[in-house]
Amino acid sequence: MWPERQPASGGMANVLEPVLGSTSKERVLLYLACRGEGYAREIARFFGASLRPIQRQMEALESEGVLWSREVGRTRMYAFNPRYAFLRELQALLEKTVSFYPAADRKRLLMNRR
């Protein structure tokens, strides 16, 4: 039997990193799952991460068909590609992942200030 869910301790956990192979990829996907859309600098700033790894993951996810992007002025906004074959399953996995985060981190992640 699987253990009951345990909240992560001390900051935002990297729950999916072992599966996805990248902390930056997990951050991009979680942010977009919770906020709907975003841009690289915004995501990097949110997580206190370096910009370039976030940009690389967003570009890779777009080239693989998971994300799509559009220009808004000089900013490239990313969101999930509605035609991605496993979108519902991916969103369900990300929703479950967020449930493992501490309450304060969940609240901060889900808060949309736009």
C-alpha positions in Angstrom: 0.0 0.0 0.0 1.2 3.5 -0.8 2.0 5.9 2.1 -0.3 8.8 2.8 0.7 12.0 1.2 3.2 13.9 3.2 3.7 17.6 2.8 7.1 18.6 1.5 9.2 20.5 4.0 11.1 23.7 3.6 10.3 25.4 0.3 8.8 24.1 -2.9 9.7 20.4 -3.4 10.8 18.9 -6.6 8.3 16.1 -6.6 8.4 15.4 -10.3 12.0 16.0 -11.0 13.0 12.3 -10.8 10.4 11.6 -13.5 10.8 14.6 -15.7 14.6 14.7 -15.3 14.7 18.4 -14.7 13.8 20.8 -11.9 13.3 23.6 -14.5 10.8 21.5 -16.5 8.8 20.7 -13.3 8.7 24.4 -12.5 7.6 25.4 -15.9 4.8 22.8 -16.0 3.6 23.5 -12.5 3.5 27.3 -13.0 1.6 27.0 -16.3 -0.8 24.4 -14.8 -1.6 26.8 -11.9 -1.6 30.1 -13.7 -2.7 29.2 -17.2 0.0 31.0 -19.0 3.3 32.7 -18.3 6.6 33.9 -19.7 10.2 32.7 -18.9 11.4 35.7 -16.8 8.2 35.6 -14.7 8.6 31.9 -14.0 12.3 32.2 -13.2 11.6 35.1 -10.9 8.8 33.2 -9.1 11.0 30.3 -8.3 14.2 32.3 -7.8 15.8 30.3 -10.6 18.2 31.2 -13.5 16.4 32.4 -16.6 18.2 30.4 -19.3 17.3 26.9 -18.0 13.6 28.0 -17.8 13.8 29.3 -21.4 15.4 26.1 -22.7 12.7 24.0 -21.1 9.9 26.2 -22.5 11.4 26.0 -26.0 11.9 22.3 -25.7 8.3 21.7 -24.5 7.0 23.9 -27.3 9.0 22.0 -29.9 7.6 18.7 -28.5 4.1 20.0 -28.8 3.3 20.2 -25.1 3.2 24.0 -25.0 2.4 26.7 -27.6 3.4 30.3 -27.5 2.4 33.7 -28.8 4.0 37.1 -28.9 2.5 39.8 -26.7 4.5 42.9 -27.5 8.1 41.9 -27.0 7.2 39.0 -24.6 6.7 35.4 -25.6 3.8 34.0 -23.6 3.5 30.2 -23.2 0.5 28.0 -22.3 -0.4 24.3 -22.7 -1.1 23.2 -26.2 -4.8 22.2 -26.2 -4.1 19.7 -28.9 -1.5 17.8 -26.9 -2.6 14.2 -26.8 -2.0 13.7 -23.0 -3.0 17.1 -21.8 -5.7 15.9 -19.4 -3.4 13.3 -17.9 -0.5 15.7 -17.6 -2.8 18.3 -15.9 -4.1 15.7 -13.5 -0.5 14.7 -12.6 0.4 18.3 -12.0 -2.7 18.9 -9.9 -1.8 16.0 -7.8 1.8 17.2 -7.5 0.7 20.6 -6.2 -1.3 18.8 -3.5 2.1 17.6 -2.1 3.4 21.1 -1.6 3.1 22.9 1.7 -0.1 25.0 2.1 1.8 28.3 1.9 3.6 27.3 -1.3 0.3 26.0 -2.8 -1.4 29.3 -2.0 1.5 31.3 -3.5 1.6 29.2 -6.6 -2.2 29.3 -7.2 -2.4 33.1 -6.5 -2.7 34.9 -9.8 -2.0 38.7 -9.6 -2.8 39.6 -13.2 
